[in-house]
Amino acid sequence: MFDICFPEGFSKDSNEILADFFASHFLMPEESILEEYNWNSFEVEKEHIIRLCVKYGVSFIGMALRLHNLGLITNESYQTYLRKSQKGNLRLKELCISEGIEPSIFEAPRDAYISENYINLI
């Protein structure tokens, strides 16, 4: 468990690391991801990752991390996506529009929602 929560070589904030690993292990089950495509028959492109993000309702970097951990994309590809993400250069919404994919998963919500449970905790 220690290796999952604190992987070597990551320079992200520890809360982001934990969130990405949570998403990658619990929201995107290995068996389900492996059944999505015939992974050995093509090179994984950003469009494939976006489609998986939309299906599973997760962040692009969370999905890229999961694919990297499953050996479906290289560390180099993951690191490239991570660098571009940190600089705001992934251009996911534009790619969604050009591919006919609903981009709302990559947009910040306009309406604030505060859970009743959260209010009760306060």
For each residue, the residues with C-beta under 8 A, 3 or more apart:
1: 4 5
2: 5 6
3: 6 7
4: 1 7 21 25
5: 1 2 17 18 21
6: 2 3 14 17
7: 3 4 10 17 21
8:
9:
10: 7 17
11:
12: 16 17 20 82
13: 16 17
14: 6 17 18
15: 18 19
16: 12 13 19 20
17: 5 6 7 10 12 13 14 20 21
18: 5 14 15 21 22
19: 15 16 22 23 62
20: 12 16 17 23 24 59 61 62 65
21: 4 5 7 17 18 24 25 65
22: 18 19 25 26 27
23: 19 20 26 27 28 58 59 62 65 66
24: 20 21 27 28 62 63 65 66 69
25: 4 21 22 28 66
26: 22 23 29
27: 22 23 24 56 57 58 62
28: 23 24 25 32 33 52 56 58 62 63 66
29: 26 32 33
30: 33 34 70
31: 34 35
32: 28 29 35 36
33: 28 29 30 36 52 66 67 70 72
34: 30 31 39 70
35: 31 32
36: 32 33 52 55
37: 41 42 48
38: 41 42
39: 34 42 44 72
40:
41: 37 38
42: 37 38 39
43:
44: 39 48 49 67 72 73 77
45: 48 49
46: 49 50 81 90 92 95
47: 50 51 95 99
48: 37 44 45 51 52
49: 44 45 46 52 53 60 63 64 67 73 81
50: 46 47 53 54 60 92 95 96 99 101
51: 47 48 54 55 101
52: 28 33 36 48 49 55 56 63 67
53: 49 50 56 57 58 59 60 62 63 105 106
54: 50 51 57 101 102 105
55: 36 51 52
56: 27 28 52 53 63
57: 27 53 54 105
58: 23 27 28 53 62 63
59: 20 23 53 62 63
60: 49 50 53 63 64 81 85 90 92 106
61: 20 64 65 81 82 85
62: 19 20 23 24 27 28 53 58 59 65 66
63: 24 28 49 52 53 56 58 59 60 66 67
64: 49 60 61 67 68 73 77 78 81 82
65: 20 21 23 24 61 62 68 69 78
66: 23 24 25 28 33 62 63 69 70
67: 33 44 49 52 63 64 70 72 73 78
68: 64 65 71 72 73 74 75 77 78
69: 24 65 66
70: 30 33 34 66 67
71: 68
72: 33 39 44 67 68
73: 44 49 64 67 68 77 78
74: 68 77 78
75: 68 78 79
76: 79 80
77: 44 64 68 73 74 80 81
78: 64 65 67 68 73 74 75 81 82
79: 75 76 82 83
80: 76 77 83 84
81: 46 49 60 61 64 77 78 84 85 90
82: 12 61 64 78 79 85 86
83: 79 80 86 87
84: 80 81 87 89 90
85: 60 61 81 82 88 89 90
86: 82 83
87: 83 84
88: 85
89: 84 85
90: 46 60 81 84 85
91: 94 95
92: 46 50 60 95 96 103 106
93: 96 97 103 106 107
94: 91 97 98
95: 46 47 50 91 92 98 99 101
96: 50 92 93 99 101 102 103 106
97: 93 94 100 101 103
98: 94 95
99: 47 50 95 96
100: 97
101: 50 51 54 95 96 97
102: 54 96 105
103: 92 93 96 97 106 107
104: 107
105: 53 54 57 102
106: 53 60 92 93 96 103
107: 93 103 104
108:
109: 112 113
110:
111:
112: 109
113: 109
114: 118 119
115: 118 119
116: 119 120
117: 120 121
118: 114 115 121 122
119: 114 115 116 122
120: 116 117
121: 117 118
122: 118 119
